């Protein structure tokens, strides 16, 4: 069976959207192999399935986690597939979130923006002697580290702590330089066993914004976070000492599609032909 895979690039966080793969074991194996293809630079894989609660499109991430970049990619994918020109609102369903999220897409400038779910809890912490800020989005937990560099020993210690203390489909470590407004996201997905130094991370961007907002007065703010693969923007509102809204936006590039023979691709052979579609 041939499977077409759409590849999208939200600020370097290369996202593969796959249709027609329902088996969970096959999804895991396919995700692992796609992410091992160096030429594709794929950082995460989402599977397009039939909507179940009124959305126009549904995407389930490889580890069952929530992902803001995949959410926006799915909306843009839908608009492009339907041939919609200009601006549109796409109701999207995604794993790690109940219900539908409305994503505003502009196919002319290839931008997608959405009001994002707020974390179910967020708090200051000290983890393994490092000052930290924890943002728990339910499907993914991020640990913002404003005073640490992405050192492997720190990553190992933080992940060991997170696995022991949080029940989440994915764990993010967001190394943050507040002065330069730069973040370096590292995301671990236990179900797949993948540890990725991501070029950008939507929920990690939201977490860094929550951390910054915790030190700010009530009001409306725009925060632009530079990341290894580009920038993501957050429009944030804070009232009565709490963040009440975050809108994430950014451009998405369209990469060459891939087409694979699924059964052959999942075989343990050393070489499998991949056809890139222009």
N, C-alpha and C positions, 0 to 999 in steps of 0.2 A: 504494500500500500504506500503510495506516494503521499507525502505530507508537505504542505507549503508552510513556511515559517516567515512571518513578517518581523523584520528587525527595525527597531526604533531607538533613537538616541536622545534621551532627555538629559542634556548637560553631561554627556559622557557615561551615564549609567545605562549601558547598552542592554536593551530589554528585548527578549524574544517572545513573541506571542504565537502560540501553537494551537491549531484547530484539530479536532477529531481524535484526541487521545484521552480516553476516560479512565483507563486502568491506572491505579495509583503506583503500582510497582513499575510499570512502563514509564510513567511520568518521571519517577525518581531516576531511573536509568537514563532516560533521554536528557533530563536536566544536567546530570553529571557529564554526559558526553558532549553536549552542546557547550558547556562552560569550559571544557578542556580543549576546544578548538581555538588555538591561539589566533588564527587569522580573523575569526569572527569577533573576538573581544567581548563576548556575551558575559554579562555579570549576573543576570537573573532571568528566570524563565517563568512565564505565565501561560496558563492553559485556558482557552476560550471555550466556555460551555453555555448551555441554554440558560437564560435568565430564569430565576425562580420566584422573584418578588417584584415584578413589574418593571425591571430595567430593560434598556434596549440591548445591552451587552453585559456579559458576566466574565470576569477573569479570576481564576484561582491560581495563586502563586504556588511554586514548587514545594514550599514548606507549609502552606496554609496560612501564611502571615499576611498582614495588611501591607500595602506598598503604595505610597502616593504617586510615585513616578509611573508605575504600571497602571494605576487608575487613569492618569492623564493620557498615557499611551493608548489604552483601550478606547478612550473616547475619540482620540484622533484617528485611530484605526477605523472605527465605525464610520466616521465622517468621510474618510477617504474611500472606503468600500462602497458607501452609498452615493458617492459622487456629489456630496453636498458642498456648495461653494460659499465662502464667506463665513459668517458666524452662525453657530448652532449651540443649543444646550442638549447634552447627551446624558440621560440617566444611566449610571453605571453601577453594577454590583461587583463587589470584590471580596475575596476571602479576608477573614479577620475583621469584618465589619458587617453589622446587620443592616438590612434595608438598602436604600439606593442613595447614591451621591450624585448630584447634578454637576456636570463638568461643562464649563463654557469653552468652546473651541472656536478658533479662527483659522480656517484652512488657508487663508491668504498669507498670514505671517507665521503660520505653523506654531501657534501658541495655544496652550491649554491652561486653564486656571479653575480652581475649585476650593470651596469652603471645606476645610478638612476637619475630621473628627478630633476633638480635644482629648488629651490623655485622661484616662480614668483616675490617675493619681500622678502627682509630681512632687518632688521634695528634695531638699538639700541632704547630702549624706557625706560620709567619709568612708571610703572603701579601700582596703589594703593601704592605709595611710595616705591615700590620695583624696583631695577635695573633689566632690562629684555632685552631679545633679541628675536624679533619676526621673525619667519620663516613661510611664507605663501606658501603652496604647492598647493593651489587651493582647493583640496578636504579636506585637513586637515591643520589647523593652529596650530603651536606649539609656546608656550611661554617658552623660556629658562630662568630659574631663578638660576643664579650662586651664589647668596648670601642668599638663603632662604631654610629652611627645609620644608618637606612635612607636614605642619601644616594644620588642617582642616579649620581654619579660613582663611588662605591664599588661600587655594583651593577654598573655597566658593567665596571669593572676586574676584579672578582671573577669575573664570568661569562666574561670573556675568558680569564682564567687557567684556570678550571675546564674550559672547552671544550677548551683546549689540553692539559690534563694528565690529564683523567679521561674514560674511555669509559663513559658512563652514559646511560640513557634519560631521566633527569631530574636537575636540579641545583637544590639548595636553598641559600638564604642565610638563616641564622637569626640575626637581630639580637636579642641577649639582654641583658636588664637583670637581673643576678643579684640585686641588692638588692630589687627589687620582684617578682621571679619572673615576669617578663613577657617574652614573645618576640613578635617580628614576623617571620613567615615570608614569604619571597619565593621562588617556585618557577618555574623555566624548564624547559619541555619542548621540546627541539630538534626532534623529529619534527613537532610541531604549530606550533612557533614562538611558543608562548604564554608570556608573562611575567605571573604573577599574584601580587599581594599578597594572600596567602591569609588568611582570617579565623581559620583554625586549621590545623595540620599535624601529623599523627600522628607520622610518622617524624622530623620536625623537633623535636617534643617529646621523642622518644627521644634524639635527638642532644644536645639541651640537657641532658638527664638524664645522659647519658654524660659530658659535660663536667664537670658538677657532681660526679659520682661520682669522677672522676679526682683530685679534691682531697680525698676523704673516706676514712675508715678502712673496713675491712671491716664489714659489717652489713646490716641491712634498713632501707630508707628509703621513705617516701612523699613524692612530689614532685607538687605541683599547679602547673601552669604556666598563668598567665593569658595570653590571646591576644585579638586584636581582637574575635573573635566569641564568646568564652566561655573555658572552662577544660577542660583534659584532665589526667587523673591518671595517674601512673606509680608502680607499686610495684616497687622495685628491690632486688636482692640482689647484694652484693659479697662475694667470698671469695677469699682468697689474692691480693689485690691486683687482681682482675679482676671485672668485672661478669658475673654468671652467669645472671641472669634479669631481664627487664623485662615487666611486665604493664600494658597500656594500657587505660584505661577512661574512660567518659564517656557522657552521655546523647545521644540522637539524636532530633530532632524530625522529624515527617513533614509535608511540604509538599503542596500541591495537585499532583496528577499533571498531566502534559501529554499531549496526543494530537496528532500531526502527520501530515499526508499526506507521506510521505517524499520522493517524487519532486518534489512541488511545493516542499517546504521547501528542497531542495537546488538549486533553480533560482536564477539570479542576479537574480531579481526583487527590487525594493526592499521589497515588503511581502508577507508570507506569514501567513495566519491561523493562530493557535495556539489550540487549545481547551484551557482549563484545566478539569480534571475535579474536581468537588467530592466 
